[in-house]
Amino acid sequence: MTFRLIALASLYVLPLLAFGQNNAELAAMFAADQAARRGENIDWSVISAEDAERREAVMSILAAGKISTAQDYYNAAMIFQHGDSEADIRLAHSFATIASALGNTAAANWLKAASWDRLMLRFEQPQWYGTQYVRDASGRWVLYEVHPDAVTDEQRAAWSVPSLEEAQARVAIMNGER
């Protein structure tokens, strides 16, 4: 009888354990995505090609049903956040939303805000959260236009996004002034 109970329990527990394992291939792709953006003298044409390969691989992993944890969805979201199209960024936003719902709250919430802001930038609309920076005509970094009434700093904080004052202070750091 005890053996039957253990066997029956394992039928329920083992699938849950498998569901809870992060996808190692996706984690490696996320790490490569982030590493490619560090350092000096970045060749963006090379990174763009690598990004496209990673997005294609993520879609294959998704089609195989192997994206299941909050971390998996977050990793996929970040890879698509670096996409070339509105469709890529919409997928980033969708994946980040799922990651947040599954429990990867701080990082995923920030990525939800960043992907939303990136969509606004792509549509040449003011961003809401203040996560996107662009270069001005002189080549200096500036905070992309922020809609003044879209969200408050309290709402930004709830999504792990710095206040607008902190976002503005980051501009000086990005321009090597601090």
N, C-alpha and C positions, 0 to 999 in steps of 0.2 A: 504494500500500500504506500509506504513512504517513497519507494522508487517511482511509482506512478505520479505522485504529487510533485516530485522533483522534476520528472520528465515533462509533466504538464506545465509547470511553472517555467521551465526553460524555454518552452515553445512561445511563451509570452515575453519573457525577458530578453532572450537573444536578439530578436528583431529590434527591440528598443535600444540595445547596446550598439548594434550596427548602425541604426539611424543616428545615434549620437556621436559617431566618429566623424571628425573633420576630414575632408578630402585632401590628402597629402599633395596630390598633383596640383590642385587648385591653390593650395598654400604656397607651393613652390612658384607658381605663375605669379601670384600676388607679390612674393618677395622679389622676383625678377622685375616686375613692373615698377616697384618702388626703387630698386637699386639702379635701374636705368636712368632715373631722374636725379640721381645724386652726382655730385662732382662738377667739374668744369669742362668746358669744350664739348658739350653734348651735341651729338649729330642727330637733330630731330628727324631727319629723313629716315635714318636707321631705326630710331625708336618708334616712329610711326608704323613702319613695316612690322616690327616686332609686336607692337600693340595690336595690329590687325590679326596677326597669327594667334595671339593670346585670346582675343575675342572669339575667333573661330573655334579655338579649342574649348573655351568655356561653353559655347553653344553645343558642342558635341557632348561635353560632360553633362550639361543640362538635359539634352535629349536622351542620354543614357540613364537619367534618373539618379545621378550621383552627386547632386547638390542638395543637401538636406539640412545642414546645421546653420545656426545663426552666423557662425564664422564663415562657412562656405558662401552664404549669400552676401556677406560683407565683402569677401575677397572678390567675388564676381562683380559686385557693384563698383568697387574701386577700379577694376580692370576696364569696365565699360565707361566709367567716369572719364577716362582718358580717350574716349572714342572720337571719331571724326564727324558724327552726324547727330541730329536730334534724336533719331531712333536709338542710337547707342546711349545717349544721355538719359533718355526715357527708361531704357532698361536698367541703367545704373540706379535711377531713382526707384524703380520698382524693386530691384534686388535689395537696396538699402532699406526700403520700407518693410520688406519681408524679414530682413535681418533684425530690424528693430522689434518687430512683432514676436520674433522667436527668442529675443532676450539679449542681443548684442546692442544694448541701448545707447551708451554714450557715443561710441564710434559710429554706429549706424545712424543715430539721430543727426550727428554732424554731417555725415555723408548725404542724408536725405536733404538737409538744408543746402549743402554745396551743389548737389545735382540739380536741385530746383533753381538755385541761383545761376548755374551754368546754362540751364535751359533759357532762363530769362535773358542772359547775355546773348545767346545764340539768336534769340528772337528780337534782339536790340530793344529790350524792355528793361527798366530798372530792376535790379535784384532786390530780394526781400531781406536776406539775412546778413549780407556783407561778407561773403566768403570768397568772392572773385576779384582778382586784381588784373589790371591790364597795363600796358605801357602807353604813355602819352606820346605826342609827336616828337618830344625830345628824347624819348627812350627811357624815361623814368617811370617807375612803377607808381600807379595810383589805384585807389580803391574804385572799382567800377561803380557807377551810379547806383544808389540805394533808394528804393521807394520809401519816403519818410514815414508813411502811415501803415505799411504792410504788416509789420510785426514790431513788438517792443523788445527792449533789451532783456526783460524778464522772460519773454517767449524765446529769445535767442538762448538764454542760459538754460532753459528747460530742454533745449535741443543740443546742448553742449557746444554752443557757438559763442565766441567772444562778443562782448558789447561792441557797438560801433566805435566807441572811443578806443578800445583795444585794437580793433581792426585798423583804424587810422594810424595808431602808433606803430603797427607792424609795417606800414609803408616806409617809415624812416629806416627801419632795420633792413628791409628789402633793398633799399637804395644805398645801403652802407653808411648811413648817417649815425648809427648807434653801435 
